[in-house]
Amino acid sequence: MTSISYSKALPVVAEPDVLVCGTGVAGIGAAVAAARSGAKVLAVDRAGFAGGFFTNIIGSAFDGFVYEETGRPVVGGLVFEMLERMGVIEPGTGPSLKFNVNGDFTEVEKHPDRLIPRTDPERFKLASDRILTESGVNLLFHTQVADVITAGGRIDSVVLSNKAGLVAVRPKVVIDCSGDGDVAAWAGCSYEQAEGVQPMSIHFRVSNVKLTFELRRKCSDVLAKARAAGKIRPYGGPWPATFSGTDIYFNAVRTPGDSTDPEDWTRAEIDGREDAWRMFDLWKAELPEFEDAHFFTSGPTAGSRESRRIVGDYTLTADDVRTAKRQNDVIVLGAWRIDRHPQEASGYHDQPEVPPYDIAYRTLLPQGVENLLVAGRCHSATSEALASSRVTANSMGMGQAAGTAAAIAIGDNLNSVREVNIQALQSSLLDQGCILDPSGAMKQG
């Protein structure tokens, strides 16, 4: 490969206490928690809005929010607040309610009495804007991390790219909420990446559909026949949900792809949109419920379930998840199924249920850099464990913990985020309404 050498003096446009890279659910949690804890925070995102999975890909509910068997929350804090801000629950009522695991028709049909922890792309954008700005976070959208400069085991500067060109930021602490672990990887941290990562997905919405629980089974039957006839590529589910009662959001496209490879990501998005339209055309041709249906929109971005997994001070394992291993430095609970999507198979896959388990602070600490935390699906976990811990509620909880820890490190003038007092961190998280004890979620009735 031909290379060039390039040198340019970059303006340092900000020197915040904390730089949060990415404003998906993990980044929102990190930025808000750090700012509310007294830190000066700059948060950047490559999109023109925050929300990540819920707004860039289109998601319908907080996965990983509850223990499936009881419907009781295992993640609190900012997840409750976001549901309040979107009008899903009344302020202060979250801990006492029973929730469905998400808005998928299958789950709603099983537990029609439980509340759906529903999100909506546009409501989530607005709620994200408000919670970030009201918390005092400085925001830069349309801004992407381009490079990382390290010195002496610390991040000195982060190079950003936006309409101002290439600029630099010099933070005291960086929180990598990029999903792919870009900052950590470019800072030289070790990471792992499975040979066969979970497939990517383009999510899409169809409006003016006649909704019934039976419709999910009908849609599934149409896709199974089409796949058997060679008319469509491998697909998942389908898992339909609704935002308004007159439209359906579909998680059904299943496209192999690596979101750290620009060419692969581009192909996955092109193939994914093609697959989404093929599915819609099949349903419209064969199901009367789609007679007046309209393909409303697809997500702006193909979603990635798995890419880089940072090697941290501790690695969450599948055995930790299955056995609900307790951790002295727990900062958020998980309870989502081991939801590992196969690349080539179609339809529904096995998703073993798990009890509430601990996610350790040490999984947020990349080895080799002292002023860097990660949060979200790039945290330190095996590929199988990540199939459970990667989801939205867990990611927001990890972000809230990372932001709180960063503010503590700065407030206590610590040399390393590893020096944060765990009891002080946990105490602060509990004061913020986070849940660190699984016993409440385990109670029946």
C-alpha positions as CSV (number, residue, x, y, z in Angstrom):
1,M,0.0,0.0,0.0
2,T,1.3,3.4,-0.9
3,S,1.7,5.9,2.0
4,I,2.2,9.6,2.4
5,S,3.7,11.7,5.3
6,Y,1.5,14.5,6.4
7,S,2.3,17.2,9.0
8,K,0.1,20.1,10.1
9,A,-0.2,22.2,13.2
10,L,-3.6,21.8,14.7
11,P,-5.5,24.3,16.8
12,V,-6.4,23.1,20.3
13,V,-10.1,24.0,20.4
14,A,-10.9,22.8,23.9
15,E,-9.3,21.5,27.1
16,P,-12.2,19.9,29.0
17,D,-12.0,17.8,32.1
18,V,-13.7,14.9,30.2
19,L,-14.0,14.2,26.5
20,V,-16.8,11.8,25.6
21,C,-16.4,10.2,22.2
22,G,-19.8,9.2,20.9
23,T,-23.3,10.1,22.2
24,G,-25.1,6.8,21.8
25,V,-26.7,5.5,25.0
26,A,-23.4,4.9,26.6
27,G,-22.1,8.4,25.7
28,I,-25.3,10.1,27.0
29,G,-24.9,8.2,30.3
30,A,-21.2,9.2,30.5
31,A,-21.5,12.8,29.5
32,V,-24.5,13.5,31.7
33,A,-23.1,11.7,34.8
34,A,-19.7,13.5,34.5
35,A,-21.2,16.9,34.0
36,R,-23.7,16.5,36.9
37,S,-20.8,15.4,39.1
38,G,-19.0,18.7,38.5
39,A,-16.7,18.0,35.5
40,K,-16.4,20.2,32.5
41,V,-17.5,17.9,29.6
42,L,-17.2,18.0,25.9
43,A,-19.1,15.3,24.0
44,V,-18.8,14.7,20.2
45,D,-20.7,12.6,17.7
46,R,-20.4,11.9,14.0
47,A,-24.2,12.2,13.5
48,G,-26.3,15.4,13.8
49,F,-28.0,14.0,16.9
50,A,-27.5,11.8,19.9
51,G,-29.0,8.5,20.7
52,G,-26.9,5.9,18.9
53,F,-28.9,2.7,18.5
54,F,-32.2,4.3,19.1
55,T,-31.8,7.1,16.6
56,N,-29.0,6.0,14.2
57,I,-30.2,2.5,13.7
58,I,-33.8,2.8,15.0
59,G,-34.6,0.9,18.2
60,S,-37.9,0.4,19.9
61,A,-37.1,-0.3,23.6
62,F,-34.4,-0.6,26.3
63,D,-33.1,-4.1,26.0
64,G,-31.4,-5.5,29.2
65,F,-33.5,-3.2,31.4
66,V,-35.3,-5.9,33.4
67,Y,-34.9,-9.5,34.7
68,E,-37.1,-11.4,32.3
69,E,-38.6,-13.8,34.8
70,T,-40.1,-11.0,37.1
71,G,-40.2,-8.0,34.9
72,R,-38.4,-6.0,37.6
73,P,-35.7,-3.5,36.6
74,V,-32.0,-4.4,36.9
75,V,-30.7,-1.0,35.5
76,G,-31.9,2.2,37.0
77,G,-30.4,5.7,37.0
78,L,-30.5,7.5,33.7
79,V,-32.6,4.8,32.0
80,F,-35.5,5.7,34.3
81,E,-34.9,9.4,33.6
82,M,-35.0,8.9,29.8
83,L,-38.2,6.9,30.1
84,E,-39.7,9.7,32.2
85,R,-38.5,12.4,29.7
86,M,-40.2,10.5,26.8
87,G,-43.5,10.2,28.8
88,V,-43.3,6.4,29.1
89,I,-43.5,6.5,32.9
90,E,-44.3,9.0,35.6
91,P,-41.4,10.5,37.5
92,G,-40.2,8.3,40.4
93,T,-42.4,5.3,39.5
94,G,-39.9,3.2,37.6
95,P,-38.5,1.1,40.5
96,S,-42.0,-0.1,41.4
97,L,-43.2,-1.1,38.0
98,K,-43.1,-4.3,36.0
99,F,-41.8,-4.1,32.5
100,N,-41.7,-6.2,29.4
101,V,-38.2,-7.1,28.2
102,N,-38.8,-4.9,25.1
103,G,-41.5,-4.0,22.6
104,D,-41.2,-7.1,20.3
105,F,-44.7,-8.5,19.5
106,T,-43.5,-11.9,20.9
107,E,-42.7,-10.5,24.3
108,V,-45.7,-8.2,24.5
109,E,-48.0,-11.2,23.6
110,K,-46.4,-13.2,26.5
111,H,-46.8,-10.5,29.1
112,P,-49.6,-8.0,27.9
113,D,-49.9,-6.7,31.5
114,R,-46.3,-5.4,31.6
115,L,-45.3,-1.9,30.6
116,I,-43.0,-1.6,27.5
117,P,-39.8,0.4,28.1
118,R,-40.5,2.0,24.8
119,T,-38.4,4.5,23.0
120,D,-39.2,6.5,19.8
121,P,-36.5,7.8,17.5
122,E,-37.7,11.4,17.4
123,R,-38.7,11.6,21.1
124,F,-35.3,10.1,22.0
125,K,-33.5,12.7,20.0
126,L,-35.3,15.5,21.8
127,A,-34.9,14.0,25.2
128,S,-31.2,13.4,24.5
129,D,-30.7,17.1,23.4
130,R,-32.5,18.3,26.5
131,I,-30.8,16.1,29.1
132,L,-27.3,16.8,27.7
133,T,-27.7,20.5,27.4
134,E,-29.5,20.9,30.7
135,S,-26.7,19.0,32.4
136,G,-24.2,21.5,31.1
137,V,-22.5,19.2,28.5
138,N,-20.9,21.0,25.6
139,L,-21.9,19.3,22.4
140,L,-20.3,19.0,19.0
141,F,-22.2,17.0,16.4
142,H,-21.0,16.2,12.9
143,T,-17.6,15.6,14.6
144,Q,-15.6,12.4,14.4
145,V,-12.5,11.1,16.2
146,A,-9.7,11.0,13.6
147,D,-6.6,10.2,15.7
148,V,-5.3,9.9,19.2
149,I,-1.9,11.2,20.5
150,T,-0.5,9.5,23.6
151,A,2.5,10.2,25.8
152,G,3.7,8.4,28.9
153,G,0.8,6.0,29.1
154,R,-1.8,8.7,28.8
155,I,-3.9,10.3,26.1
156,D,-2.5,13.8,25.5
157,S,-4.8,14.9,22.7
158,V,-7.6,13.6,20.5
159,V,-7.7,14.8,16.9
160,L,-11.2,15.5,15.7
161,S,-12.5,16.0,12.1
162,N,-15.5,18.3,11.3
163,K,-16.4,21.3,9.2
164,A,-13.6,23.2,10.9
165,G,-11.1,20.7,9.4
166,L,-8.8,18.8,11.7
167,V,-8.7,20.2,15.3
168,A,-7.3,18.9,18.6
169,V,-8.8,18.6,22.1
170,R,-6.7,18.1,25.2
171,P,-8.8,16.4,27.9
172,K,-7.9,15.2,31.4
173,V,-9.9,12.0,30.9
174,V,-11.4,10.4,27.8
175,I,-14.4,8.1,27.7
176,D,-14.6,6.0,24.6
177,C,-18.3,5.4,23.8
178,S,-17.7,4.9,20.0
179,G,-19.1,1.4,20.1
180,D,-16.1,0.1,18.0
181,G,-13.5,1.2,20.6
182,D,-11.9,3.6,18.1
183,V,-10.2,5.8,20.7
184,A,-8.8,2.9,22.7
185,A,-7.6,1.1,19.6
186,W,-5.9,4.2,18.2
187,A,-4.3,4.9,21.5
188,G,-2.6,1.5,21.2
189,C,-4.7,-0.5,23.7
190,S,-5.0,-4.2,23.2
191,Y,-8.4,-5.5,21.8
192,E,-9.9,-8.7,20.5
193,Q,-12.2,-9.3,17.6
194,A,-13.9,-12.5,16.9
195,E,-13.4,-14.1,13.4
196,G,-17.1,-14.4,12.9
197,V,-18.6,-11.3,14.6
198,Q,-22.4,-11.1,14.9
199,P,-24.1,-9.8,11.7
200,M,-25.0,-6.2,11.2
201,S,-28.6,-5.0,10.7
202,I,-30.5,-2.3,8.9
203,H,-33.7,-1.7,10.8
204,F,-36.7,-0.3,9.0
205,R,-40.3,1.0,9.6
206,V,-43.4,0.3,7.6
207,S,-46.5,2.6,8.1
208,N,-50.2,2.0,7.7
209,V,-50.2,-1.7,8.6
210,K,-53.1,-3.6,10.2
211,L,-51.5,-4.7,13.5
212,T,-52.1,-8.1,15.2
213,F,-50.0,-10.5,17.1
214,E,-50.7,-13.0,14.4
215,L,-49.0,-10.7,11.9
216,R,-45.6,-11.6,13.3
217,R,-46.1,-15.3,12.5
218,K,-47.5,-14.5,9.1
219,C,-44.4,-12.3,8.3
220,S,-42.2,-15.1,9.5
221,D,-43.9,-17.7,7.3
222,V,-43.5,-15.5,4.2
223,L,-39.8,-15.0,4.8
224,A,-39.2,-18.7,5.5
225,K,-40.8,-19.7,2.2
226,A,-38.9,-17.0,0.3
227,R,-35.6,-18.1,1.8
228,A,-36.3,-21.7,1.0
229,A,-37.0,-20.6,-2.6
230,G,-33.7,-18.6,-2.8
231,K,-35.5,-15.3,-3.1
232,I,-33.9,-13.6,-0.2
233,R,-30.6,-13.8,1.7
234,P,-30.3,-15.0,5.4
235,Y,-32.4,-13.0,7.7
236,G,-33.2,-12.8,11.4
237,G,-36.5,-13.2,13.3
238,P,-38.4,-11.2,12.2
239,W,-38.8,-9.1,15.4
240,P,-41.5,-6.5,14.9
241,A,-42.5,-3.7,17.3
242,T,-44.6,-0.6,17.0
243,F,-44.1,3.0,18.0
244,S,-47.5,4.4,17.2
245,G,-49.9,1.5,16.8
246,T,-50.1,2.1,13.1
247,D,-46.6,1.4,12.1
248,I,-44.2,-1.5,12.5
249,Y,-40.5,-1.4,13.2
250,F,-38.7,-4.5,11.9
251,N,-35.5,-6.0,13.1
252,A,-35.1,-8.6,10.4
253,V,-32.1,-7.8,8.1
254,R,-29.0,-9.9,8.9
255,T,-25.9,-8.9,7.0
256,P,-22.4,-10.1,7.7
257,G,-20.1,-7.2,8.1
258,D,-17.4,-5.5,10.1
259,S,-18.1,-1.9,11.2
260,T,-14.3,-1.2,11.7
261,D,-13.8,-1.9,7.9
262,P,-15.2,1.1,5.9
263,E,-15.7,-1.0,2.7
264,D,-17.4,-3.8,4.6
265,W,-19.7,-1.4,6.4
266,T,-20.6,0.3,3.2
267,R,-21.5,-3.0,1.6
268,A,-23.5,-4.1,4.6
269,E,-25.6,-0.9,4.4
270,I,-26.2,-1.3,0.6
271,D,-27.1,-5.0,1.0
272,G,-29.2,-4.3,4.1
273,R,-31.4,-1.7,2.3
274,E,-31.9,-4.1,-0.6
275,D,-32.9,-6.9,1.8
276,A,-35.3,-4.6,3.7
277,W,-37.1,-3.7,0.5
278,R,-37.3,-7.3,-0.7
279,M,-39.0,-8.3,2.6
280,F,-41.4,-5.4,2.4
281,D,-42.3,-6.3,-1.2
282,L,-42.9,-9.9,-0.3
283,W,-45.2,-9.0,2.6
284,K,-47.1,-6.4,0.5
285,A,-47.7,-9.0,-2.2
286,E,-48.8,-11.8,0.1
287,L,-50.4,-10.4,3.2
288,P,-53.6,-8.4,3.2
289,E,-52.5,-6.5,6.3
290,F,-49.9,-4.8,4.1
291,E,-52.4,-3.8,1.4
292,D,-52.2,-0.1,2.2
293,A,-48.7,-0.2,3.8
294,H,-45.9,2.2,3.0
295,F,-42.2,1.7,3.4
296,F,-41.7,4.6,5.8
297,T,-37.9,4.7,6.5
298,S,-34.8,2.7,7.2
299,G,-32.3,3.5,9.9
300,P,-29.6,6.0,8.8
301,T,-26.9,3.5,9.7
302,A,-26.4,-0.2,9.7
303,G,-26.2,-1.3,13.3
304,S,-23.2,-3.4,14.6
305,R,-23.7,-5.9,17.4
306,E,-20.0,-6.7,17.9
307,S,-16.6,-5.5,16.7
308,R,-13.6,-4.6,18.8
309,R,-13.7,-5.8,22.4
310,I,-11.1,-3.9,24.5
311,V,-8.8,-6.0,26.7
312,G,-9.5,-4.5,30.2
313,D,-8.3,-5.1,33.7
314,Y,-11.0,-7.8,33.9
315,T,-12.9,-9.6,31.1
316,L,-16.5,-10.6,31.6
317,T,-17.0,-14.2,30.6
318,A,-20.0,-16.3,29.6
319,D,-19.5,-18.3,32.9
320,D,-19.8,-15.0,34.8
321,V,-23.1,-14.3,33.0
322,R,-24.6,-17.7,33.4
323,T,-23.7,-18.2,37.1
324,A,-24.4,-14.6,38.1
325,K,-20.9,-14.1,39.5
326,R,-20.8,-11.3,42.0
327,Q,-18.0,-8.6,41.6
328,N,-16.7,-6.3,44.4
329,D,-16.5,-3.5,41.8
330,V,-20.0,-3.9,40.3
331,I,-21.2,-0.7,38.5
332,V,-24.2,-2.0,36.7
333,L,-26.2,-5.2,36.4
334,G,-27.0,-7.2,33.3
335,A,-29.8,-9.6,32.7
336,W,-30.3,-9.8,28.9
337,R,-30.3,-13.2,27.3
338,I,-27.1,-14.5,25.6
339,D,-28.3,-13.2,22.3
340,R,-25.7,-14.2,19.8
341,H,-27.0,-13.8,16.2
342,P,-25.6,-16.3,13.7
343,Q,-24.2,-15.0,10.4
344,E,-25.7,-17.5,7.9
345,A,-28.8,-19.0,9.6
346,S,-32.3,-17.5,9.1
347,G,-35.2,-17.1,11.4
348,Y,-35.1,-17.2,15.2
349,H,-32.0,-18.3,17.1
350,D,-31.5,-19.7,20.6
351,Q,-31.3,-17.0,23.3
352,P,-30.6,-18.6,26.7
353,E,-32.0,-16.6,29.6
354,V,-29.7,-15.6,32.4
355,P,-30.1,-14.4,36.0
356,P,-29.0,-10.8,36.9
357,Y,-25.3,-10.6,37.0
358,D,-22.6,-8.0,37.8
359,I,-20.6,-6.0,35.3
360,A,-17.3,-4.9,36.9
361,Y,-15.7,-1.4,36.8
362,R,-12.5,-3.1,35.7
363,T,-14.2,-4.1,32.3
364,L,-14.2,-0.3,31.6
365,L,-10.5,0.1,32.1
366,P,-8.4,-0.6,28.9
367,Q,-4.9,-1.8,29.7
368,G,-2.0,0.5,29.1
369,V,-3.6,3.9,29.3
370,E,-4.3,5.7,32.7
371,N,-6.8,8.4,31.7
372,L,-9.1,6.4,29.4
373,L,-12.4,4.6,30.1
374,V,-14.6,2.7,27.7
375,A,-18.4,2.1,27.9
376,G,-20.9,0.1,25.9
377,R,-20.3,-2.8,23.6
378,C,-16.6,-2.3,23.3
379,H,-16.0,-3.0,27.0
380,S,-13.9,-6.0,28.1
381,A,-15.9,-9.1,27.6
382,T,-15.6,-12.4,25.7
383,S,-17.6,-12.6,22.5
384,E,-20.2,-14.9,24.1
385,A,-20.6,-12.7,27.2
386,L,-20.9,-9.6,25.0
387,A,-23.9,-11.2,23.4
388,S,-25.7,-10.3,26.7
389,S,-23.9,-7.2,28.0
390,R,-23.8,-5.3,24.7
391,V,-27.5,-4.0,24.8
392,T,-28.8,-0.5,25.4
393,A,-29.8,-0.4,29.1
394,N,-26.5,-2.0,30.1
395,S,-24.6,0.4,27.9
396,M,-26.2,3.4,29.4
397,G,-25.5,2.1,32.9
398,M,-21.8,1.5,31.9
399,G,-21.7,5.1,30.6
400,Q,-23.2,6.5,33.8
401,A,-20.6,4.7,35.8
402,A,-17.7,5.7,33.6
403,G,-18.8,9.4,33.7
404,T,-19.1,9.3,37.4
405,A,-15.7,7.7,37.8
406,A,-14.1,10.2,35.5
407,A,-15.5,13.1,37.6
408,I,-14.3,11.5,40.8
409,A,-10.8,11.0,39.3
410,I,-10.7,14.7,38.4
411,G,-12.2,15.9,41.6
412,D,-9.7,13.9,43.7
413,N,-6.8,14.9,41.4
414,L,-6.0,11.2,40.8
415,N,-3.2,10.2,38.4
416,S,-5.3,7.3,37.0
417,V,-8.9,6.3,36.7
418,R,-7.7,3.0,38.2
419,E,-7.3,4.8,41.5
420,V,-10.9,5.7,41.9
421,N,-12.3,4.5,45.2
422,I,-14.8,1.8,44.3
423,Q,-17.0,2.4,47.4
424,A,-17.2,6.1,46.6
425,L,-18.1,5.3,43.0
426,Q,-20.8,2.8,44.0
427,S,-22.2,5.2,46.6
428,S,-22.5,7.9,44.0
429,L,-24.2,5.6,41.6
430,L,-26.7,4.5,44.2
431,D,-27.4,8.2,45.0
432,Q,-28.2,8.6,41.3
433,G,-30.8,5.8,41.4
434,C,-28.7,3.1,39.9
435,I,-29.3,-0.5,40.9
436,L,-26.3,-2.6,42.1
437,D,-28.1,-5.3,44.1
438,P,-30.0,-8.0,42.1
439,S,-32.3,-9.0,45.0
440,G,-35.1,-6.6,44.2
441,A,-35.2,-7.8,40.6
442,M,-35.5,-11.4,41.7
443,K,-38.6,-10.9,43.8
444,Q,-41.8,-12.3,42.4
445,G,-45.1,-10.6,42.8
